[in-house]
Amino acid sequence: MEIDQVENFAQEFVIALFDKVVPGGVGTVQPGWNQIYQQYSAVQQYMGAAVVPGGTCGPRIPHE
């Protein structure tokens, strides 16, 4: 089974966002959160203010 890294990033972004906006974060719904912490914290660091409500997002690539 080939891992699609675009899909992987998309899923990790959802987890990273959930962790930022839900009180208690991922640990409230996933007892083994520490097993995936490195993945979603890397996304949080990479995306910065884009993963917090009221944050900022850089220019978007226009749809063709």
C-alpha positions in Angstrom: 0.0 0.0 0.0 1.5 3.3 -1.1 1.2 6.2 1.3 0.0 9.4 -0.3 1.9 12.1 1.5 -0.6 14.8 0.4 -3.4 12.8 2.1 -1.2 12.2 5.1 -0.6 15.9 5.5 -4.3 16.7 5.1 -5.2 14.3 7.9 -2.5 15.6 10.2 -3.7 19.1 9.6 -7.2 18.1 10.8 -5.7 16.6 13.9 -3.4 19.7 14.5 -6.4 22.0 14.1 -8.5 20.0 16.5 -5.7 20.0 19.0 -5.5 23.8 18.9 -9.2 24.7 19.0 -10.8 22.0 21.3 -10.1 22.4 25.0 -7.9 19.6 26.1 -6.9 18.9 22.5 -6.4 15.5 20.9 -6.0 13.8 24.3 -9.8 14.2 24.9 -10.6 11.8 22.1 -7.5 9.7 21.6 -5.9 8.0 24.6 -2.8 7.2 22.6 -2.3 10.8 21.5 1.4 10.7 22.4 2.0 8.1 19.7 1.1 10.6 17.0 2.2 13.8 18.7 5.3 14.2 16.6 3.3 14.3 13.4 0.6 16.8 14.4 3.0 19.0 16.3 5.3 19.2 13.2 2.2 20.4 11.3 1.4 22.9 14.0 4.9 24.3 13.9 5.0 24.4 10.1 1.6 26.0 9.7 2.0 28.5 12.5 -0.9 31.0 12.7 -2.9 29.2 10.0 -4.0 26.6 12.6 -5.4 29.0 15.2 -8.8 30.7 14.9 -8.3 34.3 13.8 -4.8 33.4 12.5 -3.4 34.4 9.2 -2.9 32.5 5.9 -0.6 33.4 3.1 -1.5 33.9 -0.5 -3.4 31.0 -2.0 -2.7 29.4 -5.3 -5.6 30.3 -7.7 -7.7 27.4 -9.0 -7.3 26.7 -12.7 
